[in-house]
Amino acid sequence: MHEHVWPVKVVLTGSDLDEDGMLVDFHELESAMRAVLVSLDGRVLNEIEAFATHDPSAELVARHIAKAIEARLPASSVGARLAMVRVGEAPGCYATYRPGLG
């Protein structure tokens, strides 16, 4: 067992903007991301229910984060959808999960 400090990149996409010219308020997205990431920070990932049946590969962590963020997208982000979550495991080594593509 070893610790990782994984950078996470989240990309949203959409075909329209709100009346303020935004797809989503970054502060609201940041809050959703913080809620998801704090649930993983400092934890033994193998002990988290989402990883009970499989070791937490970077790919599975990216998918877990994507699904959790999708569930927390701000109500004001109507029309926005999650395009991808990228998790870095080591320099130059990334796993990207794209909902709908697997």
Secondary structure, DSSP 8 states (H G I E B T S, - for coil): -------EEEEEE-S---TTS-SS-HHHHHHHHHHHHHTTTTS-GGGSGGGSSS---HHHHHHHHHHHHHHH--TT-TT-EEEEEEEEEETTEEEEE-TTT-
